[in-house]
């Protein structure tokens, strides 16, 4: 390998020159990028789930305690006699008002914008997966129904429910080209 003299760089590039090396490097880069993307998505999902579980656990205890207290206060107010429990009724009403104010404020708790974006992206991704799965199931069901209607005259009773695909195709093939074309159309629809 000849080397240049002076300040000039080598004429040979140390980058991969073989097509196999270039392809390997390209594949390696794409695997790294995909791994990075999957890692980010996984960590995002895990952090959202962890935050939800922590928030839910702490809120459940608070809401149960507030609900129980609210129920006890309402029962007390219902059964208390005004002349003897005036002070207690007033303090119970004030406490009940505080609880209702707290409940009202808790309904307006805001979610940080970054979490809203993550939640929105997760919901969109979930909806896209659900639609794709529905489409594929629909295609599968329509193909099966199409085949069953084509083969129905040749099958009876329980055999109709337990059609062996190879036997079905061989029986269709033995009944002529038109029948086979119908089955192929069903499968490709």
N, C-alpha and C positions, 0 to 999 in steps of 0.2 A: 504494500500500500504506500503510494508516494505521499510524501509530506511536502507542504509548501514551505518556503523560506520566509523569514521575517515575521511581520505582524499579521500576515494573512492567516485565515483559519484553514483547517484541513478541508480538503475537497470532499472527503467522505463524511456524510452526515451520520451521526450515531443513532439517529432514529431508525426504526425497523424498515428495511427495504424489501424484504421478502414478502410476497403477497400473504403467505400464511401468518407471518408475524404481524402484519398490518391487520389482518382479519382477527387474530387473537386479541390484539390490543383494542380494537373496536368493540369486540364482544365483551372484553373485560370492563371497558368503560361503561358500556350499557348495563352490565350486571351491577356495577357499583352504583350507577345512577338509580336503577330500579330498587336496589336494596336500600338506598338512602331514602327514596320516596316512601317505600313500604315502612321503613323505620319511623319516619315522621308521622305517617298516618296511624301506625300502631300506637305510638306514644301519645298522639292527640286523643285517640279513642280511650286509651287507658286513663289519661288525666281527666277527661270529661267524666268517665265512669266513676273514678275515685272521688271527684268533687261532688258528683250527684249523691253517691252513697254517704259521704260525710254530711252533706247538707240535709239529706233526707233523715238520717239517723238523729241529728240534733233537733230538727224541726218536729219530728214525730213526738219526742218526749215533751217538748214545749206545748205542742198542740193538744196532746192528751191531757196534760196538767191543766191547761187553760179551759179545755172543754169540760173537764170534771168540775173545776171551780165555778165555771159559768152555770153548769147545771145545778150545783149546790146552792148558788146564790139565787137562782130563779125559784128553786123549791122553797128556800127560806122566805123569799119575798111573797110567795104564794100563800104559805101557811102562817106567816107572822101576823100577829094582831097589832094594828096600828097604835093603840094607846100604850102598850107596854114596851114595844120594840122600836120606837121612833128613831132613836139614835142609831141602832143597829141597821134599821132599814135604810136610813140615809147613807151610812157608810157602805152598805151592800150595793146600793144604787150607784154610788160613786165608783166603787170597784168594778161593777159591771160595766159602767160607762168607759172606764179605763181599758178594760179587756176588749170591748167593742172597738175602741179607737185603735188599739194595738192591732186587732184583726184587720181593720181597714187599711192601716199603714203597711201591713205585711203583704197585702194584695198588690201594692204598687212597688214592690222591691224590683229594682232593675238589674238586668244582667249586663256585664261588661260587653262592649262591642266585639272584642276578640272572641269571646265565648259565643256570641250571637252568630258570628260568621262560621265558627266551627259547627255549631248546632245546625245552622242552615245547610252547610255543605253536607253534613252527615244525613240530614233528612232528604236532601236531593239525591244523594247517592243511594240511600235506602229505597226511595221511590223508583229510581231508574232500575235497580236490581229487581224490584217487585214487578214492574211492568214487563221487563225482559222475561222473567220467569213465567208470567201469565201468558205472554205471547207464545213461548215455547210449549207450554202445557196445552194451549189452545190448538197449536199446530198438530201436536201429537194426538190429541183427542179427535180432531177432525180427520186426520189420516186413518186412525183406527175405525172411526164410524164409517168412513168411505169404504174401507176394505170390507167391513162387516156387511154393508149393504150390497156390495158386489158379490160377496160369497154366500149370502143368505140363502139363495135357492138351493145351494149344494150342501147345506148343513142343516141339521135338525137338533132340537132339544138341547141337551147339555153340551153336545159337540160344538154348538155355536159359540158357547162361552169359552171353550178350550181349544180354539183353532191353533193348530201347529203351523207356524208361518211357512215352513218348507212345503208341507202338504198342501197348504192353500195355494202357494205359487205353482206347484206342479199341477194341481187340479185346474187352475186358471189357464196355465199354458196348454193343457190338453183340450181345452174348450175353444181354442182358436186365438188368432192374433188380436182381434178386437177386444176381447176380454183382457188380454195381457196389456194392451195399450191403456185400457181404463184403469188398471191397477197401477201402472207406472204414473199416470196422471195424478192419481190419488196420492201416491208417495211423494211426488214433487210439488204438490200444492201446499 
